[in-house]
Amino acid sequence: MHIDARELNNNTIIEGDLCIVGAGAAGISMALDWNNNGKKVILLEGGGFEYDDEVQDLYSGKSTGQ
């Protein structure tokens, strides 16, 4: 099930056995592994289902070297 949390009512409680923050390659792999083992997994990712310039701006940053 996919839910856009921005559409949830305030103070909504989302329950699961495990919460993974970040849906990169590692996050998705871990979520699939735990989900296939009968656990209820919450996978959090920034942004929505469609491309959004405003959300992409949240990922900007500057490199200051090492």
C-alpha positions in Angstrom: 0.0 0.0 0.0 1.3 3.5 -0.9 0.2 6.5 1.1 1.2 10.1 0.6 1.5 11.2 4.3 0.8 14.8 3.3 -2.8 13.7 2.8 -3.2 12.1 6.3 -5.0 13.9 9.1 -2.8 15.5 11.7 -1.9 13.2 14.6 -2.5 10.1 12.4 -0.7 7.1 13.9 1.0 4.7 11.4 1.9 1.4 13.0 4.4 -1.2 11.9 7.1 -3.6 13.1 9.9 -1.7 11.4 10.4 1.8 10.0 13.0 2.4 7.3 13.9 6.0 6.4 15.0 6.3 2.8 13.8 4.4 -0.3 17.2 4.1 -2.0 18.6 0.8 -3.1 19.4 -0.3 0.5 16.1 0.9 2.0 14.0 -0.9 -0.6 16.0 -4.1 -0.4 15.7 -4.1 3.4 12.0 -3.4 3.2 11.3 -6.2 0.8 13.3 -8.6 2.9 11.5 -7.8 6.1 8.1 -7.7 4.4 8.7 -11.2 2.9 9.4 -12.4 6.4 5.9 -11.4 7.6 6.8 -8.0 9.2 4.7 -4.9 8.7 7.2 -2.4 7.2 6.9 1.3 7.0 9.2 2.8 4.3 9.5 6.6 4.5 10.7 8.6 1.5 10.7 12.4 0.9 8.5 13.8 -1.7 5.4 12.5 -3.4 4.4 10.2 -6.2 5.1 12.8 -8.9 8.0 15.0 -9.7 7.8 18.3 -7.8 10.3 21.2 -8.2 9.6 22.4 -4.7 10.4 19.0 -3.2 13.6 18.6 -5.3 14.8 21.9 -3.8 14.8 20.2 -0.4 17.6 17.9 -1.6 20.0 20.8 -2.6 23.1 21.4 -0.7 26.7 22.6 -1.0 29.9 20.7 -0.8 32.6 22.3 1.3 35.2 19.6 0.5 36.3 17.0 3.0 
